[in-house]
C-alpha cells in the first residue's frame, strides 16, 4: 500500500507546485498594473513609431518627433480648478493614479519625495496627478494625505481626460501611468507601470538638461 500511495503524493505535490506558480504569476500581473485606463486602447500610444522603450519600460521620444499633449483641465481633488496648458514653460509630470490601486500606493512615496526635492531646488517642474476611478473625492484626498502628496490632482472618476490623448501619441493606457511633458507642452516620455525614484528622475532629468 505504501507503493500505491507514493505516486499519489508525487502528483499532489506537482499539483500544488502548479497552483503556486499560477498564483504567483497572477500576483505579479496584479502588481504590474491595476487596469486599462481606456486611453485609446493597445493600438494607440505608438507616437508614430518614433520612440524608444528602455529595459525599465520607459518610452522616450526625441525632441524633433514629439507631439503636443492635449489640454487637461477640470476640478481638482481639493475642489479647485486646474488647466495644464497654463503650465507651459515648465516640465510637467502627469501621474495617473487611484486610491484603490496597490502599485499606485507603492510608487506614491517616490512622487512625494521627488516633487518636494525638485520644488525645494527651484526647478521648473510641475507635478499633476490625474485621479481616476475613485467614486469619491474623500478616498482620493485620504490617499494624498497618507502619502504626503502636496501637488494638485485632477479628479477624473470616469477616465475622460485620458481619452483626450489622440491616437498615435504616448498616452495613458493603464493605471498607474506616468507621462512627462517638455517645456513646450509636448509628450517626451511615458511609462505604464509603477516607478521608483531613480526611474522617475530618469524621465525628468534629461528634459531639465534640454535647451
C-alpha positions as protocol buffer text, in pm:
chain_id: "A"
residue {
  index: 1
  type: UNK
  ca { x: 0 y: 0 z: 0 }
}
residue {
  index: 2
  type: UNK
  ca { x: 291 y: 231 z: 62 }
}
residue {
  index: 3
  type: UNK
  ca { x: 391 y: 190 z: -305 }
}
residue {
  index: 4
  type: UNK
  ca { x: 44 y: 287 z: -424 }
}
residue {
  index: 5
  type: UNK
  ca { x: 36 y: 597 z: -206 }
}
residue {
  index: 6
  type: UNK
  ca { x: 375 y: 730 z: -321 }
}
residue {
  index: 7
  type: UNK
  ca { x: 268 y: 818 z: -679 }
}
residue {
  index: 8
  type: UNK
  ca { x: -39 y: 997 z: -545 }
}
residue {
  index: 9
  type: UNK
  ca { x: 182 y: 1209 z: -316 }
}
residue {
  index: 10
  type: UNK
  ca { x: 405 y: 1300 z: -611 }
}
residue {
  index: 11
  type: UNK
  ca { x: 106 y: 1402 z: -821 }
}
residue {
  index: 12
  type: UNK
  ca { x: -32 y: 1607 z: -533 }
}
residue {
  index: 13
  type: UNK
  ca { x: 299 y: 1785 z: -486 }
}
residue {
  index: 14
  type: UNK
  ca { x: 314 y: 1860 z: -857 }
}
residue {
  index: 15
  type: UNK
  ca { x: -40 y: 1994 z: -849 }
}
residue {
  index: 16
  type: UNK
  ca { x: 42 y: 2221 z: -557 }
}
residue {
  index: 17
  type: UNK
  ca { x: 352 y: 2348 z: -738 }
}
residue {
  index: 18
  type: UNK
  ca { x: 144 y: 2426 z: -1047 }
}
residue {
  index: 19
  type: UNK
  ca { x: -114 y: 2606 z: -838 }
}
residue {
  index: 20
  type: UNK
  ca { x: 152 y: 2810 z: -657 }
}
residue {
  index: 21
  type: UNK
  ca { x: 309 y: 2905 z: -988 }
}
residue {
  index: 22
  type: UNK
  ca { x: -25 y: 3021 z: -1124 }
}
residue {
  index: 23
  type: UNK
  ca { x: -98 y: 3224 z: -809 }
}
residue {
  index: 24
  type: UNK
  ca { x: 249 y: 3381 z: -820 }
}
residue {
  index: 25
  type: UNK
  ca { x: 210 y: 3481 z: -1183 }
}
residue {
  index: 26
  type: UNK
  ca { x: -136 y: 3623 z: -1120 }
}
residue {
  index: 27
  type: UNK
  ca { x: 1 y: 3829 z: -831 }
}
residue {
  index: 28
  type: UNK
  ca { x: 283 y: 3960 z: -1048 }
}
residue {
  index: 29
  type: UNK
  ca { x: 41 y: 4080 z: -1315 }
}
residue {
  index: 30
  type: UNK
  ca { x: -179 y: 4241 z: -1049 }
}
residue {
  index: 31
  type: UNK
  ca { x: 116 y: 4441 z: -915 }
}
residue {
  index: 32
  type: UNK
  ca { x: 230 y: 4538 z: -1264 }
}
residue {
  index: 33
  type: UNK
  ca { x: -80 y: 4744 z: -1337 }
}
residue {
  index: 34
  type: UNK
  ca { x: -423 y: 4792 z: -1185 }
}
residue {
  index: 35
  type: UNK
  ca { x: -609 y: 4815 z: -1513 }
}
residue {
  index: 36
  type: UNK
  ca { x: -660 y: 4964 z: -1855 }
}
residue {
  index: 37
  type: UNK
  ca { x: -739 y: 5334 z: -1836 }
}
residue {
  index: 38
  type: UNK
  ca { x: -927 y: 5334 z: -2164 }
}
residue {
  index: 39
  type: UNK
  ca { x: -683 y: 5584 z: -2309 }
}
residue {
  index: 40
  type: UNK
  ca { x: -710 y: 5479 z: -2671 }
}
residue {
  index: 41
  type: UNK
  ca { x: -651 y: 5106 z: -2633 }
}
residue {
  index: 42
  type: UNK
  ca { x: -348 y: 4900 z: -2725 }
}
residue {
  index: 43
  type: UNK
  ca { x: -347 y: 5023 z: -3083 }
}
residue {
  index: 44
  type: UNK
  ca { x: -270 y: 5374 z: -2961 }
}
residue {
  index: 45
  type: UNK
  ca { x: 40 y: 5508 z: -2796 }
}
residue {
  index: 46
  type: UNK
  ca { x: 269 y: 5448 z: -3092 }
}
residue {
  index: 47
  type: UNK
  ca { x: 386 y: 5810 z: -3129 }
}
residue {
  index: 48
  type: UNK
  ca { x: 414 y: 5729 z: -3497 }
}
residue {
  index: 49
  type: UNK
  ca { x: 675 y: 5468 z: -3408 }
}
residue {
  index: 50
  type: UNK
  ca { x: 925 y: 5745 z: -3327 }
}
residue {
  index: 51
  type: UNK
  ca { x: 1002 y: 5638 z: -2972 }
}
residue {
  index: 52
  type: UNK
  ca { x: 1243 y: 5415 z: -2785 }
}
residue {
  index: 53
  type: UNK
  ca { x: 1146 y: 5191 z: -2494 }
}
residue {
  index: 54
  type: UNK
  ca { x: 1422 y: 5104 z: -2250 }
}
residue {
  index: 55
  type: UNK
  ca { x: 1458 y: 4790 z: -2037 }
}
residue {
  index: 56
  type: UNK
  ca { x: 1275 y: 4958 z: -1748 }
}
residue {
  index: 57
  type: UNK
  ca { x: 966 y: 5007 z: -1966 }
}
residue {
  index: 58
  type: UNK
  ca { x: 1012 y: 5383 z: -2005 }
}
residue {
  index: 59
  type: UNK
  ca { x: 944 y: 5512 z: -2356 }
}
residue {
  index: 60
  type: UNK
  ca { x: 1109 y: 5833 z: -2472 }
}
residue {
  index: 61
  type: UNK
  ca { x: 1065 y: 6048 z: -2781 }
}
residue {
  index: 62
  type: UNK
  ca { x: 1335 y: 6256 z: -2949 }
}
residue {
  index: 63
  type: UNK
  ca { x: 1272 y: 6629 z: -2927 }
}
residue {
  index: 64
  type: UNK
  ca { x: 1209 y: 6667 z: -3302 }
}
residue {
  index: 65
  type: UNK
  ca { x: 947 y: 6390 z: -3304 }
}
residue {
  index: 66
  type: UNK
  ca { x: 731 y: 6494 z: -3008 }
}
residue {
  index: 67
  type: UNK
  ca { x: 363 y: 6576 z: -3035 }
}
residue {
  index: 68
  type: UNK
  ca { x: 154 y: 6824 z: -2837 }
}
residue {
  index: 69
  type: UNK
  ca { x: -19 y: 6697 z: -2527 }
}
residue {
  index: 70
  type: UNK
  ca { x: -392 y: 6764 z: -2505 }
}
residue {
  index: 71
  type: UNK
  ca { x: -544 y: 7024 z: -2279 }
}
residue {
  index: 72
  type: UNK
  ca { x: -621 y: 6863 z: -1943 }
}
residue {
  index: 73
  type: UNK
  ca { x: -844 y: 7075 z: -1726 }
}
residue {
  index: 74
  type: UNK
  ca { x: -1115 y: 7045 z: -1467 }
}
residue {
  index: 75
  type: UNK
  ca { x: -1179 y: 7027 z: -1095 }
}
residue {
  index: 76
  type: UNK
  ca { x: -911 y: 6900 z: -860 }
}
residue {
  index: 77
  type: UNK
  ca { x: -946 y: 6663 z: -567 }
}
residue {
  index: 78
  type: UNK
  ca { x: -935 y: 6962 z: -329 }
}
residue {
  index: 79
  type: UNK
  ca { x: -1214 y: 7143 z: -513 }
}
residue {
  index: 80
  type: UNK
  ca { x: -1006 y: 7394 z: -709 }
}
residue {
  index: 81
  type: UNK
  ca { x: -963 y: 7417 z: -1086 }
}
residue {
  index: 82
  type: UNK
  ca { x: -658 y: 7341 z: -1297 }
}
residue {
  index: 83
  type: UNK
  ca { x: -560 y: 7373 z: -1663 }
}
residue {
  index: 84
  type: UNK
  ca { x: -235 y: 7206 z: -1763 }
}
residue {
  index: 85
  type: UNK
  ca { x: -187 y: 7436 z: -2063 }
}
residue {
  index: 86
  type: UNK
  ca { x: -115 y: 7714 z: -1812 }
}
residue {
  index: 87
  type: UNK
  ca { x: 195 y: 7521 z: -1709 }
}
residue {
  index: 88
  type: UNK
  ca { x: 363 y: 7556 z: -2048 }
}
residue {
  index: 89
  type: UNK
  ca { x: 724 y: 7662 z: -1997 }
}
residue {
  index: 90
  type: UNK
  ca { x: 768 y: 7406 z: -1722 }
}
residue {
  index: 91
  type: UNK
  ca { x: 834 y: 7034 z: -1738 }
}
residue {
  index: 92
  type: UNK
  ca { x: 507 y: 6869 z: -1639 }
}
residue {
  index: 93
  type: UNK
  ca { x: 489 y: 6526 z: -1477 }
}
residue {
  index: 94
  type: UNK
  ca { x: 145 y: 6367 z: -1515 }
}
residue {
  index: 95
  type: UNK
  ca { x: 71 y: 6070 z: -1291 }
}
residue {
  index: 96
  type: UNK
  ca { x: -249 y: 5869 z: -1337 }
}
residue {
  index: 97
  type: UNK
  ca { x: -349 y: 5702 z: -1012 }
}
residue {
  index: 98
  type: UNK
  ca { x: -631 y: 5565 z: -800 }
}
residue {
  index: 99
  type: UNK
  ca { x: -652 y: 5523 z: -423 }
}
residue {
  index: 100
  type: UNK
  ca { x: -770 y: 5164 z: -477 }
}
residue {
  index: 101
  type: UNK
  ca { x: -459 y: 5070 z: -681 }
}
residue {
  index: 102
  type: UNK
  ca { x: -175 y: 4882 z: -496 }
}
residue {
  index: 103
  type: UNK
  ca { x: 102 y: 4984 z: -742 }
}
residue {
  index: 104
  type: UNK
  ca { x: -14 y: 5345 z: -711 }
}
residue {
  index: 105
  type: UNK
  ca { x: 32 y: 5322 z: -337 }
}
residue {
  index: 106
  type: UNK
  ca { x: 374 y: 5167 z: -387 }
}
residue {
  index: 107
  type: UNK
  ca { x: 500 y: 5450 z: -609 }
}
residue {
  index: 108
  type: UNK
  ca { x: 332 y: 5740 z: -425 }
}
residue {
  index: 109
  type: UNK
  ca { x: 619 y: 5800 z: -175 }
}
residue {
  index: 110
  type: UNK
  ca { x: 857 y: 5838 z: -469 }
}
residue {
  index: 111
  type: UNK
  ca { x: 638 y: 6105 z: -627 }
}
residue {
  index: 112
  type: UNK
  ca { x: 603 y: 6286 z: -295 }
}
residue {
  index: 113
  type: UNK
  ca { x: 979 y: 6285 z: -239 }
}
residue {
  index: 114
  type: UNK
  ca { x: 1092 y: 6382 z: -590 }
}
residue {
  index: 115
  type: UNK
  ca { x: 830 y: 6656 z: -630 }
}
residue {
  index: 116
  type: UNK
  ca { x: 931 y: 6813 z: -299 }
}
residue {
  index: 117
  type: UNK
  ca { x: 1304 y: 6794 z: -368 }
}
residue {
  index: 118
  type: UNK
  ca { x: 1269 y: 6950 z: -713 }
}
residue {
  index: 119
  type: UNK
  ca { x: 1047 y: 7227 z: -574 }
}
residue {
  index: 120
  type: UNK
  ca { x: 1296 y: 7297 z: -294 }
}
residue {
  index: 121
  type: UNK
  ca { x: 1574 y: 7313 z: -555 }
}
residue {
  index: 122
  type: UNK
  ca { x: 1378 y: 7572 z: -754 }
}
residue {
  index: 123
  type: UNK
  ca { x: 1346 y: 7352 z: -1063 }
}
residue {
  index: 124
  type: UNK
  ca { x: 1080 y: 7438 z: -1321 }
}
residue {
  index: 125
  type: UNK
  ca { x: 895 y: 7109 z: -1282 }
}
residue {
  index: 126
  type: UNK
  ca { x: 522 y: 7085 z: -1210 }
}
residue {
  index: 127
  type: UNK
  ca { x: 362 y: 6764 z: -1089 }
}
residue {
  index: 128
  type: UNK
  ca { x: -4 y: 6699 z: -1166 }
}
residue {
  index: 129
  type: UNK
  ca { x: -196 y: 6390 z: -1063 }
}
residue {
  index: 130
  type: UNK
  ca { x: -492 y: 6251 z: -1252 }
}
residue {
  index: 131
  type: UNK
  ca { x: -711 y: 6063 z: -1006 }
}
residue {
  index: 132
  type: UNK
  ca { x: -935 y: 5813 z: -1179 }
}
residue {
  index: 133
  type: UNK
  ca { x: -1196 y: 5550 z: -1094 }
}
residue {
  index: 134
  type: UNK
  ca { x: -1235 y: 5675 z: -738 }
}
residue {
  index: 135
  type: UNK
  ca { x: -1602 y: 5701 z: -650 }
}
residue {
  index: 136
  type: UNK
  ca { x: -1549 y: 5987 z: -406 }
}
residue {
  index: 137
  type: UNK
  ca { x: -1305 y: 6270 z: -358 }
}
residue {
  index: 138
  type: UNK
  ca { x: -1280 y: 6166 z: 6 }
}
residue {
  index: 139
  type: UNK
  ca { x: -1091 y: 5849 z: -84 }
}
residue {
  index: 140
  type: UNK
  ca { x: -860 y: 6041 z: -315 }
}
residue {
  index: 141
  type: UNK
  ca { x: -795 y: 6312 z: -55 }
}
residue {
  index: 142
  type: UNK
  ca { x: -718 y: 6046 z: 203 }
}
residue {
  index: 143
  type: UNK
  ca { x: -461 y: 5892 z: -32 }
}
residue {
  index: 144
  type: UNK
  ca { x: -290 y: 6228 z: -83 }
}
residue {
  index: 145
  type: UNK
  ca { x: -279 y: 6294 z: 291 }
}
residue {
  index: 146
  type: UNK
  ca { x: -144 y: 5948 z: 371 }
}
residue {
  index: 147
  type: UNK
  ca { x: 144 y: 5972 z: 127 }
}
residue {
  index: 148
  type: UNK
  ca { x: 219 y: 6341 z: 163 }
}
residue {
  index: 149
  type: UNK
  ca { x: 119 y: 6437 z: -192 }
}
residue {
  index: 150
  type: UNK
  ca { x: 119 y: 6818 z: -199 }
}
residue {
  index: 151
  type: UNK
  ca { x: 73 y: 6884 z: -571 }
}
residue {
  index: 152
  type: UNK
  ca { x: -278 y: 6901 z: -725 }
}
residue {
  index: 153
  type: UNK
  ca { x: -464 y: 6612 z: -885 }
}
residue {
  index: 154
  type: UNK
  ca { x: -742 y: 6647 z: -1139 }
}
residue {
  index: 155
  type: UNK
  ca { x: -1046 y: 6445 z: -1034 }
}
residue {
  index: 156
  type: UNK
  ca { x: -1139 y: 6222 z: -1327 }
}
residue {
  index: 157
  type: UNK
  ca { x: -1352 y: 5933 z: -1197 }
}
residue {
  index: 158
  type: UNK
  ca { x: -1470 y: 5825 z: -1543 }
}
residue {
  index: 159
  type: UNK
  ca { x: -1130 y: 5844 z: -1714 }
}
residue {
  index: 160
  type: UNK
  ca { x: -1247 y: 6105 z: -1964 }
}
residue {
  index: 161
  type: UNK
  ca { x: -925 y: 6306 z: -1951 }
}
residue {
  index: 162
  type: UNK
  ca { x: -722 y: 6011 z: -2080 }
}
residue {
  index: 163
  type: UNK
  ca { x: -946 y: 5997 z: -2386 }
}
residue {
  index: 164
  type: UNK
  ca { x: -821 y: 6341 z: -2486 }
}
residue {
  index: 165
  type: UNK
  ca { x: -483 y: 6195 z: -2581 }
}
residue {
  index: 166
  type: UNK
  ca { x: -501 y: 6135 z: -2957 }
}
residue {
  index: 167
  type: UNK
  ca { x: -418 y: 5802 z: -3110 }
}
residue {
  index: 168
  type: UNK
  ca { x: -60 y: 5789 z: -3226 }
}
residue {
  index: 169
  type: UNK
  ca { x: 74 y: 5952 z: -2908 }
}
residue {
  index: 170
  type: UNK
  ca { x: 231 y: 5803 z: -2598 }
}
residue {
  index: 171
  type: UNK
  ca { x: -88 y: 5810 z: -2395 }
}
residue {
  index: 172
  type: UNK
  ca { x: -203 y: 5670 z: -2064 }
}
residue {
  index: 173
  type: UNK
  ca { x: -320 y: 5313 z: -2119 }
}
residue {
  index: 174
  type: UNK
  ca { x: -304 y: 5170 z: -1768 }
}
residue {
  index: 175
  type: UNK
  ca { x: -324 y: 5265 z: -1403 }
}
residue {
  index: 176
  type: UNK
  ca { x: -73 y: 5374 z: -1293 }
}
residue {
  index: 177
  type: UNK
  ca { x: 77 y: 5561 z: -1588 }
}
residue {
  index: 178
  type: UNK
  ca { x: 323 y: 5848 z: -1589 }
}
residue {
  index: 179
  type: UNK
  ca { x: 366 y: 6091 z: -1877 }
}
residue {
  index: 180
  type: UNK
  ca { x: 625 y: 6369 z: -1881 }
}
residue {
  index: 181
  type: UNK
  ca { x: 585 y: 6680 z: -2097 }
}
residue {
  index: 182
  type: UNK
  ca { x: 870 y: 6902 z: -2205 }
}
residue {
  index: 183
  type: UNK
  ca { x: 873 y: 7280 z: -2163 }
}
residue {
  index: 184
  type: UNK
  ca { x: 680 y: 7321 z: -2489 }
}
residue {
  index: 185
  type: UNK
  ca { x: 395 y: 7106 z: -2365 }
}
residue {
  index: 186
  type: UNK
  ca { x: 491 y: 6809 z: -2583 }
}
residue {
  index: 187
  type: UNK
  ca { x: 494 y: 6443 z: -2480 }
}
residue {
  index: 188
  type: UNK
  ca { x: 854 y: 6340 z: -2411 }
}
residue {
  index: 189
  type: UNK
  ca { x: 833 y: 6023 z: -2201 }
}
residue {
  index: 190
  type: UNK
  ca { x: 588 y: 5766 z: -2070 }
}
residue {
  index: 191
  type: UNK
  ca { x: 574 y: 5455 z: -1857 }
}
residue {
  index: 192
  type: UNK
  ca { x: 277 y: 5227 z: -1795 }
}
residue {
  index: 193
  type: UNK
  ca { x: 397 y: 5076 z: -1468 }
}
residue {
  index: 194
  type: UNK
  ca { x: 477 y: 5197 z: -1118 }
}
residue {
  index: 195
  type: UNK
  ca { x: 813 y: 5373 z: -1096 }
}
residue {
  index: 196
  type: UNK
  ca { x: 1079 y: 5402 z: -830 }
}
residue {
  index: 197
  type: UNK
  ca { x: 1265 y: 5723 z: -751 }
}
residue {
  index: 198
  type: UNK
  ca { x: 1552 y: 5650 z: -990 }
}
residue {
  index: 199
  type: UNK
  ca { x: 1318 y: 5575 z: -1282 }
}
residue {
  index: 200
  type: UNK
  ca { x: 1114 y: 5888 z: -1216 }
}
residue {
  index: 201
  type: UNK
  ca { x: 1423 y: 6106 z: -1216 }
}
residue {
  index: 202
  type: UNK
  ca { x: 1545 y: 5940 z: -1535 }
}
residue {
  index: 203
  type: UNK
  ca { x: 1230 y: 6069 z: -1708 }
}
residue {
  index: 204
  type: UNK
  ca { x: 1275 y: 6424 z: -1578 }
}
residue {
  index: 205
  type: UNK
  ca { x: 1649 y: 6495 z: -1568 }
}
residue {
  index: 206
  type: UNK
  ca { x: 1712 y: 6475 z: -1946 }
}
residue {
  index: 207
  type: UNK
  ca { x: 1438 y: 6732 z: -2003 }
}
residue {
  index: 208
  type: UNK
  ca { x: 1586 y: 6965 z: -1742 }
}
residue {
  index: 209
  type: UNK
  ca { x: 1912 y: 6948 z: -1936 }
}
residue {
  index: 210
  type: UNK
  ca { x: 1748 y: 7035 z: -2269 }
}
residue {
  index: 211
  type: UNK
  ca { x: 1796 y: 7383 z: -2415 }
}
